[in-house]
C-alpha cells in the first residue's frame, strides 16, 4: 500500500482498505477546504493501482470494504474504474462494497448508463460534498458547479442505484440572518429533491491558507457563533422531508452530536437542540472540537 500525501476518508470508512486511485482533488478551488492544497491532482497509473491491490491482498489476505481515494476517483475513465472494481472483487472474496468520494462536476461527465454499470460492478456508495443548496453560495465558495448541476449529480448517483451519502456545511454562509436562512432553506429544498439515503451536517472550520480564512482575517467574512450553528441545524431538521433518511450531525466539528433517522428522531433532535440553545446543555467544549 503506497500513498502520496495525506489521506482523507469519511468517518464511516474507518474499517475500509484505502486504495489511492487518484491523487488530490480535481476541483481543489473551494474557498473553505485545505485537504488537498499540497497536491497537484493526477490519476495514478493503472499498473500502480493494480499492483497496490496485489500488495493489499498479500498483506491483509481479505477485506470486506474498500474506499477509493483521494477526493474524486469518479473522474477516472469508466473502463479504468471497471477494471479496478473487477480486480478488487477478484482479489478479496469477502468484499461487500467499494465506496468513493464523487466530485459533482466529474459525476456529470458520466452518463446514467456509465454510473449504472459502475454500480453493477460493485461501486456501492458515493459520498457527495454538496455543502449547500444555495446557488449564490456554491458560486461564492467556488464549488465548481451551480445548484442545478449539484442536484443533477446527486440524482444521477442515486438513480444509478448507489447508496448516496451527502455532506453539507453548517455556518458556510457566515453571519447574517438572511444569508444563513437562505443557505439552510435552499439546502433542505435540494435534499428533498435529491433524496439521499444519508445526510451528514458538519460545521464549518476555518483553516490558515484557505481563501475563506483570509477573508475572515480581512473582515470580509464573519463566522457564525456556536448558537448560530445550532439554529441552522434546527431549521434544517425542521425542513427535511426525506423519508427515510439516516441523519448525522455528530462529526468532531459539531457542537451538539446528533445521530439517528428522520422523520422518526426529529422531535428528539429538536429537543436536544432546544436544550442547548436555552442553557448550553450537551454542547461540546470548543477545545474538544476538530475537523
Beta strands, then each sheet from edge to edge (+ up, - down):
strand 1: 17-20
strand 2: 22-23
strand 3: 42-43
strand 4: 65-69
strand 5: 97-101
strand 6: 123-131
strand 7: 163-170
strand 8: 198-203
strand 9: 245-248
strand 10: 259-262
sheet 1: 1+ 4+ 5+ 6+ 7+ 8+ 9+ 10-
sheet 2: 2+ 3-
end
